[in-house]
Amino acid sequence: MKYLLRVDYMEEDWVSNKVIISISAINGILMVQGLRKNLAGLRIEVTSFLAHFGYSLQILMIKKSLKRSYEENLVDDLKSELGGHFEDVMVALMTPMPLYLAQALHKALKGKQTNAIIEILCTRDKPSIENIKKAYMEEHGTELTEELNTLQSEKFRQFLIAMITEDRSDVAEDLQIAKYLSQKLFDAGAGKSGVLVEDEIIEMLTKFSYPMLRMAFREYFNIHDDEFQNVIETKFPEELKDVMKNVYESITSPPVFFAKQLNNAIAGAGTDDPKLIRLVVSRCEIDMENIKEEYEKLYNETLEKAIKGDTSGDYKKGLLALIGC
């Protein structure tokens, strides 16, 4: 049986014993023959597929095609046939991103993993957050805001709830607004406004778009010759200091933030494999090239080399394919 799906790539034909993938021209036909019948050999075939084509888009396209033809869930088949961290990579690729992130967020909340919560909730736009909230409710039967209310730090949970519920402005660039916001931050930090600086920044972070906030932080530096991060370091209460430094960096330079998160997953004794997989799978089609560039600048080695040093086998091959190596 054949499953036909149009794709937009120009490549030579690639044939394995169990799966035939032919991309003959732009808008050519992708053919997957006997994939469900040959899941026992899927480990080698999908690894080869990843290595040949690079990113996960094609895998997700195959998933959609197969789900139209079969009632059974391909993810369940993968779990029954694969194993180890390579299975985790493949299941992550086959899971819709909002659901995958909702599942990761549930684990992070149960484990009080602050950085993971920030990574998932403070780096995505309004539509993405709405999709994660919907998936969370469908998967776990609980509103995400209710789960956030279980966090110990009152200010942190109030901030996160505001981040996912407030009506954030869509204005991306306005120099006058940027100057106004930067001055408000300066006045709060200097004790001139009667508003705590952490309350002022939380209000801004939950009301304005990320591009607008980046512009405001640039104006803060241009006018006051100082990074706002130094205000966070010196003026913020301890319970919010590390949180806000991460949030600030995730907004001002997402590639730097994600490069540091990847290093945190890889460096030291033992690899944080769930975090490594989540970061690679969720960013591979967004800004991975920028992340790789920042990683090399920060750590004087390529992300490829770092992953090779901490992983092995099909798991390593899959991750390297997804980062474009």
VEXDREN-2710 file (C-alpha; in Angstrom, 1 decimal):
% VEXDREN-2710
k/r/px/py/pz
1/MET/0.0/0.0/0.0
2/LYS/1.3/3.5/-0.8
3/TYR/0.7/6.7/1.1
4/LEU/1.2/9.8/-1.1
5/LEU/2.1/13.2/0.3
6/ARG/3.3/16.3/-1.6
7/VAL/6.5/17.9/-0.4
8/ASP/8.7/20.8/-1.6
9/TYR/12.2/19.4/-1.9
10/MET/14.5/18.4/-4.7
11/GLU/16.6/15.3/-3.8
12/GLU/17.8/12.2/-5.4
13/ASP/15.9/9.0/-4.7
14/TRP/16.8/7.2/-1.5
15/VAL/15.8/3.6/-1.0
16/SER/16.0/1.3/2.0
17/ASN/14.8/-2.3/2.3
18/LYS/11.6/-1.4/4.0
19/VAL/10.8/2.2/3.2
20/ILE/11.0/3.9/-0.2
21/ILE/11.2/7.7/-0.2
22/SER/11.3/9.3/-3.6
23/ILE/11.5/13.1/-4.0
24/SER/11.6/13.7/-7.7
25/ALA/11.1/17.4/-8.0
26/ILE/9.6/20.4/-6.3
27/ASN/6.0/19.4/-5.4
28/GLY/7.1/15.8/-6.1
29/ILE/5.5/12.8/-4.4
30/LEU/6.8/11.3/-1.2
31/MET/6.0/7.6/-1.0
32/VAL/6.1/5.5/2.2
33/GLN/5.6/1.8/1.5
34/GLY/4.8/-0.7/4.2
35/LEU/5.9/1.5/7.0
36/ARG/3.4/0.2/9.5
37/LYS/4.2/-3.4/8.5
38/ASN/7.9/-2.9/9.2
39/LEU/8.1/-1.1/12.4
40/ALA/10.5/-3.7/13.7
41/GLY/13.1/-2.1/11.4
42/LEU/12.0/1.5/12.0
43/ARG/15.0/2.3/14.2
44/ILE/17.5/2.2/11.4
45/GLU/15.2/3.5/8.7
46/VAL/14.0/6.6/10.6
47/THR/17.5/7.4/11.7
48/SER/18.6/7.2/8.1
49/PHE/15.7/9.4/7.1
50/LEU/16.6/12.0/9.7
51/ALA/20.3/12.0/8.6
52/HIS/19.3/12.3/5.0
53/PHE/16.7/15.1/5.3
54/GLY/17.7/17.0/8.5
55/TYR/14.7/18.5/10.1
56/SER/11.5/17.0/11.6
57/LEU/9.0/18.6/9.2
58/GLN/9.1/15.6/6.9
59/ILE/8.6/13.2/9.8
60/LEU/5.6/15.1/10.9
61/MET/4.2/15.1/7.4
62/ILE/4.5/11.3/7.3
63/LYS/2.7/11.1/10.6
64/LYS/-0.2/13.1/9.3
65/SER/-0.4/10.9/6.2
66/LEU/-0.4/7.7/8.2
67/LYS/-3.0/8.9/10.7
68/ARG/-5.4/9.5/7.8
69/SER/-5.1/5.9/6.8
70/TYR/-5.0/4.2/10.2
71/GLU/-7.1/4.5/13.4
72/GLU/-4.2/3.4/15.6
73/ASN/-1.8/6.0/16.8
74/LEU/1.6/5.8/15.3
75/VAL/3.1/7.1/18.5
76/ASP/1.9/4.0/20.3
77/ASP/3.5/1.8/17.6
78/LEU/6.8/3.7/18.0
79/LYS/6.8/3.2/21.8
80/SER/6.2/-0.5/21.3
81/GLU/9.0/-1.0/18.8
82/LEU/11.7/1.5/19.8
83/GLY/13.6/2.1/23.1
84/GLY/15.8/4.4/25.1
85/HIS/16.3/8.1/24.3
86/PHE/16.0/7.5/20.5
87/GLU/12.4/6.5/21.2
88/ASP/12.0/9.7/23.2
89/VAL/13.2/11.8/20.2
90/MET/10.9/10.0/17.8
91/VAL/7.9/10.3/20.0
92/ALA/8.6/14.0/20.5
93/LEU/8.8/14.5/16.8
94/MET/5.5/12.7/16.3
95/THR/3.6/14.6/19.0
96/PRO/1.9/17.9/18.1
97/MET/4.1/20.6/19.6
98/PRO/1.4/22.2/21.9
99/LEU/0.7/18.7/23.4
100/TYR/4.4/17.9/23.7
101/LEU/5.1/21.1/25.5
102/ALA/2.0/20.7/27.7
103/GLN/3.3/17.3/28.8
104/ALA/6.8/18.7/29.5
105/LEU/5.3/21.6/31.4
106/HIS/3.3/19.2/33.6
107/LYS/6.4/17.3/34.5
108/ALA/8.3/20.6/35.1
109/LEU/5.5/21.8/37.5
110/LYS/5.5/18.6/39.4
111/GLY/9.3/18.7/39.7
112/LYS/9.4/22.4/40.5
113/GLN/11.8/22.9/37.5
114/THR/11.8/26.7/37.3
115/ASN/14.0/27.0/34.3
116/ALA/11.9/24.6/32.3
117/ILE/8.7/26.4/33.2
118/ILE/10.3/29.7/32.1
119/GLU/11.6/28.1/28.9
120/ILE/8.2/26.9/27.9
121/LEU/6.0/29.8/29.0
122/CYS/8.1/32.9/28.7
123/THR/9.6/32.4/25.2
124/ARG/6.4/31.9/23.1
125/ASP/3.9/34.2/21.5
126/LYS/0.2/34.5/22.3
127/PRO/-1.2/31.9/19.9
128/SER/1.4/29.3/21.0
129/ILE/0.6/29.9/24.7
130/GLU/-3.2/29.5/24.0
131/ASN/-2.5/26.2/22.2
132/ILE/-0.4/24.9/25.1
133/LYS/-3.1/25.9/27.6
134/LYS/-5.8/24.1/25.5
135/ALA/-3.6/21.0/25.2
136/TYR/-2.8/21.1/28.9
137/MET/-6.5/21.1/29.8
138/GLU/-7.3/18.3/27.3
139/GLU/-4.4/16.1/28.4
140/HIS/-4.5/16.6/32.2
141/GLY/-8.1/17.8/32.9
142/THR/-6.9/20.8/34.8
143/GLU/-6.5/24.5/33.8
144/LEU/-2.9/25.5/33.6
145/THR/-3.5/28.5/35.8
146/GLU/-4.7/26.1/38.6
147/GLU/-1.4/24.2/38.3
148/LEU/0.6/27.3/38.4
149/ASN/-1.1/28.3/41.6
150/THR/0.6/25.4/43.3
151/LEU/4.1/27.0/43.0
152/GLN/5.6/28.1/46.3
153/SER/6.8/31.6/45.4
154/GLU/3.8/33.9/45.4
155/LYS/5.3/36.5/43.1
156/PHE/6.6/33.9/40.6
157/ARG/3.2/32.2/40.3
158/GLN/1.5/35.6/40.0
159/PHE/3.9/36.6/37.3
160/LEU/3.5/33.3/35.3
161/ILE/-0.3/33.5/35.5
162/ALA/-0.2/37.1/34.3
163/MET/2.1/36.0/31.4
164/ILE/-0.4/33.5/30.1
165/THR/-3.6/35.4/30.8
166/GLU/-3.0/39.1/30.2
167/ASP/-4.0/40.7/26.9
168/ARG/-0.5/41.4/25.5
169/SER/-0.2/44.2/23.0
170/ASP/0.7/43.3/19.4
171/VAL/2.7/46.5/18.8
172/ALA/6.2/45.4/17.8
173/GLU/8.1/48.7/17.3
174/ASP/7.4/52.2/18.7
175/LEU/10.4/54.3/19.7
176/GLN/8.3/56.6/21.9
177/ILE/6.8/53.7/23.8
178/ALA/10.2/52.2/24.2
179/LYS/11.7/55.4/25.6
180/TYR/8.7/55.7/28.0
181/LEU/9.0/52.2/29.2
182/SER/12.8/52.5/29.7
183/GLN/12.3/55.7/31.8
184/LYS/9.6/54.0/33.9
185/LEU/12.1/51.2/34.6
186/PHE/14.8/53.6/35.5
187/ASP/12.6/55.6/37.9
188/ALA/11.3/52.5/39.6
189/GLY/14.9/51.2/40.0
190/ALA/16.0/54.5/41.4
191/GLY/13.1/54.7/43.9
192/LYS/11.6/57.8/42.2
193/SER/8.2/56.4/41.2
194/GLY/6.9/54.8/44.4
195/VAL/6.5/51.5/42.6
196/LEU/8.7/48.5/43.3
197/VAL/11.0/47.9/40.3
198/GLU/10.0/44.2/40.3
199/ASP/6.3/45.1/40.1
200/GLU/7.0/47.6/37.3
201/ILE/8.9/45.1/35.2
202/ILE/6.3/42.3/35.8
203/GLU/3.6/44.7/34.6
204/MET/5.6/45.5/31.4
205/LEU/6.5/41.9/30.7
206/THR/2.9/40.8/30.8
207/LYS/1.5/43.7/28.8
208/PHE/3.9/44.3/25.9
209/SER/5.1/42.3/22.9
210/TYR/8.5/40.7/23.1
211/PRO/9.9/42.9/20.2
212/MET/8.6/46.0/22.0
213/LEU/10.3/44.9/25.2
214/ARG/13.5/44.2/23.4
215/MET/13.4/47.8/22.1
216/ALA/12.7/49.2/25.6
217/PHE/15.7/47.3/27.0
218/ARG/17.9/48.6/24.3
219/GLU/16.7/52.1/25.0
220/TYR/17.4/51.6/28.7
221/PHE/21.0/50.8/27.8
222/ASN/21.3/53.7/25.3
223/ILE/20.0/56.3/27.7
224/HIS/21.4/55.1/31.0
225/ASP/24.6/53.3/29.8
226/ASP/23.7/50.2/31.8
227/GLU/22.1/46.9/31.3
228/PHE/18.8/46.4/33.1
229/GLN/20.1/43.0/34.1
230/ASN/22.3/44.8/36.6
231/VAL/19.2/46.3/38.2
232/ILE/17.8/42.8/38.5
233/GLU/21.0/41.7/40.2
234/THR/21.1/44.6/42.7
235/LYS/17.5/45.6/43.3
236/PHE/15.3/42.5/43.0
237/PRO/14.3/40.2/46.0
238/GLU/16.2/36.9/46.1
239/GLU/13.0/34.8/45.2
240/LEU/12.8/36.6/41.9
241/LYS/16.4/37.4/41.0
242/ASP/17.3/34.2/39.1
243/VAL/13.9/33.9/37.6
244/MET/14.0/37.4/36.2
245/LYS/17.5/37.2/34.9
246/ASN/16.4/34.1/32.9
247/VAL/13.3/35.9/31.7
248/TYR/15.2/39.0/30.7
249/GLU/17.7/37.0/28.7
250/SER/15.0/34.9/27.0
251/ILE/13.4/38.1/25.8
252/THR/16.5/40.2/24.9
253/SER/18.4/37.3/23.2
254/PRO/16.5/34.0/22.7
255/PRO/19.4/32.3/20.9
256/VAL/21.8/33.1/23.8
257/PHE/19.2/31.9/26.3
258/PHE/18.6/28.6/24.5
259/ALA/22.4/28.1/24.0
260/LYS/22.9/28.4/27.7
261/GLN/20.0/26.0/28.4
262/LEU/21.5/23.5/26.0
263/ASN/24.8/23.7/27.8
264/ASN/23.1/23.3/31.1
265/ALA/21.5/20.1/29.8
266/ILE/24.8/18.8/28.5
267/ALA/27.5/20.0/30.9
268/GLY/28.5/18.5/34.2
269/ALA/28.1/15.0/35.5
270/GLY/25.3/13.3/33.5
271/THR/23.2/14.6/30.7
272/ASP/19.7/16.0/31.3
273/ASP/18.3/14.0/28.4
274/PRO/14.6/15.2/28.6
275/LYS/15.7/18.8/28.6
276/LEU/18.2/18.2/25.7
277/ILE/15.5/16.5/23.6
278/ARG/12.9/19.2/24.4
279/LEU/15.2/22.0/23.4
280/VAL/16.4/20.4/20.2
281/VAL/13.0/19.3/19.0
282/SER/11.2/22.5/19.9
283/ARG/13.8/24.8/18.4
284/CYS/15.1/22.9/15.4
285/GLU/12.7/24.6/13.0
286/ILE/12.8/28.0/14.6
287/ASP/16.2/29.4/15.4
288/MET/18.6/26.5/15.7
289/GLU/21.2/28.0/13.4
290/ASN/21.3/31.1/15.6
291/ILE/21.5/29.0/18.7
292/LYS/24.4/27.0/17.3
293/GLU/26.3/30.2/16.5
294/GLU/25.8/31.6/20.0
295/TYR/26.7/28.3/21.6
296/GLU/30.1/28.3/19.8
297/LYS/30.7/31.9/20.9
298/LEU/29.9/31.2/24.5
299/TYR/31.6/27.8/25.0
300/ASN/34.3/27.8/22.3
301/GLU/33.1/24.5/20.9
302/THR/30.3/23.6/18.5
303/LEU/26.9/22.3/19.7
304/GLU/27.6/19.3/17.4
305/LYS/30.8/18.5/19.3
306/ALA/29.0/18.9/22.6
307/ILE/26.2/16.5/21.6
308/LYS/28.6/14.0/20.2
309/GLY/30.5/14.0/23.5
310/ASP/27.4/13.3/25.6
311/THR/25.3/10.9/23.5
312/SER/25.7/7.8/21.4
313/GLY/24.1/5.6/18.8
314/ASP/20.8/6.4/17.1
315/TYR/20.0/8.9/19.8
316/LYS/23.1/10.9/18.8
317/LYS/22.4/10.6/15.1
318/GLY/18.9/11.8/15.6
319/LEU/19.8/14.9/17.6
320/LEU/22.6/15.8/15.2
321/ALA/20.3/15.5/12.2
322/LEU/17.8/17.7/13.9
323/ILE/20.3/20.5/14.6
324/GLY/21.4/20.3/10.9
325/CYS/24.7/18.4/11.3
END
